[in-house]
Amino acid sequence: MKKQVINILIVGMALATAWAVRGQFGHEQGAAWAGGVGALALILASGRKDWYRKVFTVTLASAVGWGAGGMISYGIVVGYGRSTSLENAFYGLLMLFVIGGLYGLMGGGLVGLSLDSSAKKKVNWGMLVAEMVAGGILAYYLLVVQLEYLMTPPRGEMWAACLGAGLAMLWHMARHQFHSPIRVALFAALGAGFGFAFGNFLQTIGDVLEIKFNMWNVMEYNIGFWGGVGMAYGVFTSRWDEQSDTPQSWESRIAMLLVFVALPFINFFDSMGYETLMKRINSATNPELVSALSTITSACIIFAIACIGIWKYSKLKSAFGRKDVLLLFGVYLAAYITCSYIVSGLFAGTLLLNHHLYWINFLVIFWLMSKQFPAFNEHSESEINTRKWLFYVVCVVFIILILAVISVSSHGEMGGAHDRFAA
């Protein structure tokens, strides 16, 4: 296990850095880019040549899974965690545990399925998607429309749809005996859920101590870090068959186009367009020029990502080696970090400390990759011990209760706080 720590840390730091960057982009597409970064780091850390050949399909699965949670509204739940009432603070942190858990459940689950899919035991993606959509619709209708349970009033309640989709995914895995992907989904859910609650706690304490830093970004980093750690631990401690098959060329081609072309351009049009940047950088001396330079530079970066993805696929098809995956990972994460500088006002002279820390994380990740040990050991598992998992959940909930007690005793009324329940 000691030798696996570096590999797990690589994935945790990669997803954490990308998730912190995601704060400048938001929504499903921002989370999807971060999820793609996490998958590329996972494939690199695994050291498995058969997984290198699946780089595009696994990255797409991760982008879809982690990105789907981006539809969940959680701003007001973060406010509950800042309440002076123990009841409200505990509710806020607990619901953040649920929301973060849904991010990790779908992200880790789809990554696990894409890794486990082979010619002998192939995932029926059409059936899986249909079941997850149906589960999402049914859960939303039952919990929100019929039972009228509202987690985030007056915000959207898409957490219920994600819950239904995640449970449908687990049911599909269990029926078709995808045991290792179940472990990955559960560990990623446990990690991301704890990370969200713990991150909100750190944000509150940071504000109480008047730390001059973007504490919201600290919370985002924690979601990604603990979610990545959970996903990586689930993968590296599970049993996976050696796979001689590779995705069909059309599968890799479509996955590459979606991840390296479509997704970056969607983020560009949503967050880096001229009109959007005019609203974000209106305090600059010459906002028109700054916005134009920012948009043009961003477009060049997005175009470069697309060209590199297409070039690598055209040259290698599925014959990817470690250096090829390393290049894709470095380009994908570096471009995301650079774009975050731009949308935050780089050409207006705005240089924020947290953005510099992204680059430090980037360099540390690459340094750790040179220190890697084998990611897997002989004591891998595939079965699920229900009692053990219930114990894990109870322990995390108890820790969250402790955090809520500390939080409410550390401050009085503070900005951004909300009460879900009247005193």
C-alpha positions, 0 to 999 in steps of 0.5 A, spaced: 500 500 500 505 504 501 508 504 494 501 505 491 500 512 495 504 516 490 500 513 484 493 515 488 496 522 490 498 523 482 490 522 481 488 526 487 492 532 485 490 532 478 483 532 479 483 537 485 487 542 480 482 541 475 476 541 479 479 548 482 480 551 475 473 548 474 471 554 478 472 559 473 468 555 468 462 552 472 456 547 470 457 540 466 462 542 461 467 545 466 466 539 470 467 534 464 474 537 463 476 536 470 473 529 469 477 528 463 484 530 466 482 525 472 482 520 467 488 521 464 492 521 470 489 515 472 491 511 466 498 514 467 498 512 474 496 505 472 502 504 468 498 499 464 499 498 457 492 495 455 489 501 458 493 506 454 490 504 448 483 505 451 485 513 453 480 516 449 474 512 451 476 512 458 477 519 458 470 520 455 467 516 460 470 520 466 468 527 463 461 524 462 460 521 469 464 527 473 460 532 468 453 530 469 453 532 477 455 539 474 447 540 473 446 540 481 445 546 484 449 547 491 450 554 492 445 555 498 447 548 501 454 551 502 450 557 506 447 552 510 454 549 512 455 556 514 449 557 519 450 558 527 445 553 528 448 546 529 441 543 525 442 547 519 450 546 519 450 539 520 444 538 514 448 543 510 455 539 510 451 532 510 447 534 504 454 536 501 456 529 502 450 527 498 452 532 492 459 530 492 458 523 493 453 523 486 459 526 483 464 521 485 458 515 484 457 517 476 464 519 475 468 513 478 462 508 476 463 510 468 470 510 469 470 503 472 466 500 467 470 503 461 476 500 464 473 493 465 469 493 458 472 487 454 470 483 448 469 477 453 465 482 458 463 488 454 458 494 457 452 495 453 452 502 453 446 503 450 442 499 455 446 503 461 444 510 458 437 508 457 437 505 464 440 511 467 436 516 464 429 512 466 432 512 473 433 519 473 426 521 471 423 516 476 427 519 482 426 526 480 418 525 479 418 521 486 422 525 490 421 532 488 414 532 484 410 527 489 414 527 495 416 534 495 422 533 498 426 539 496 434 539 498 436 546 495 429 550 495 428 555 491 434 552 487 433 546 482 433 539 485 437 536 479 440 532 485 434 527 485 435 526 477 443 524 479 441 520 485 436 516 480 441 515 475 447 513 479 442 508 483 440 505 476 448 505 474 449 501 480 443 496 479 446 495 472 453 493 474 450 488 479 446 485 474 452 484 469 457 482 475 461 488 474 464 488 481 470 492 480 467 498 477 462 498 483 468 498 488 471 504 484 464 508 484 463 507 491 470 509 493 469 515 489 463 517 492 465 516 499 471 521 497 468 526 493 462 526 498 467 527 504 471 532 500 465 537 499 463 537 506 470 538 509 472 543 503 466 547 506 468 546 513 475 549 511 472 555 507 468 557 513 474 556 518 478 560 513 473 566 513 473 566 520 480 566 521 480 572 515 485 568 511 486 572 505 485 567 500 480 564 495 477 559 500 471 557 495 477 555 491 479 551 497 473 547 497 473 546 490 480 543 491 478 538 496 472 535 492 477 533 486 482 531 491 478 526 495 474 524 489 480 523 485 483 519 491 477 515 492 477 513 485 484 511 484 484 507 491 478 503 488 481 502 481 488 500 484 485 495 489 480 492 485 481 486 480 482 487 473 483 482 467 488 483 462 485 485 456 488 484 449 482 487 445 482 495 444 476 499 442 474 499 435 477 505 431 470 509 430 469 508 438 476 512 439 475 517 434 468 519 436 471 519 443 477 523 441 473 528 437 468 529 443 473 530 449 479 534 445 475 538 440 467 538 442 468 539 450 474 545 449 470 548 444 463 548 448 467 551 454 470 556 450 463 559 447 460 558 454 466 562 458 471 565 453 467 568 448 468 576 447 461 578 450 462 573 456 469 576 457 466 583 456 462 582 462 467 579 466 473 584 465 469 590 465 473 593 470 479 593 465 482 600 463 480 598 456 475 592 456 474 591 449 481 590 447 482 586 453 476 582 451 478 581 444 485 579 446 483 574 451 478 571 446 483 570 441 488 567 445 483 562 448 481 560 441 488 559 439 489 554 445 482 551 444 484 550 437 491 547 439 488 542 443 483 539 438 489 539 433 494 535 438 488 530 439 486 529 432 494 529 430 495 523 436 489 519 434 491 520 426 498 518 427 497 512 432 490 510 432 490 505 438 497 504 439 498 509 445 504 508 449 506 512 456 509 518 453 503 519 448 498 519 454 503 523 458 503 529 452 495 528 452 495 529 460 500 535 460 496 539 454 489 538 457 491 540 464 496 546 462 491 548 457 485 548 462 490 552 467 492 557 462 484 558 460 483 560 467 488 565 467 485 568 461 478 568 463 480 571 470 483 577 467 490 575 465 490 581 460 487 586 464 493 585 469 489 580 474 494 575 477 491 571 482 495 567 487 490 560 487 492 560 479 499 560 481 498 554 485 495 550 479 502 551 476 505 548 482 501 542 483 502 541 475 509 541 476 509 537 483 504 532 479 509 531 473 515 530 479 511 525 482 510 521 476 517 520 475 517 517 482 512 512 481 512 505 483 507 499 481 500 501 482 497 494 483 498 489 488 497 482 489 491 483 494 486 486 490 479 485 491 472 485 487 467 483 492 463 488 496 462 487 503 456 491 505 457 491 512 464 494 511 461 499 507 455 501 512 461 502 517 465 507 512 459 511 511 457 511 518 464 513 520 464 519 515 457 522 517 460 522 524 466 526 522 461 530 519 457 531 525 464 533 529 466 538 523 459 541 524 459 542 531 466 545 531 464 550 525 458 553 529 462 554 535 467 558 531 463 564 529 457 568 529 453 570 524 457 571 517 456 572 510 453 567 505 449 563 511 442 560 510 438 557 515 434 551 512 430 550 518 427 555 523 430 556 530 
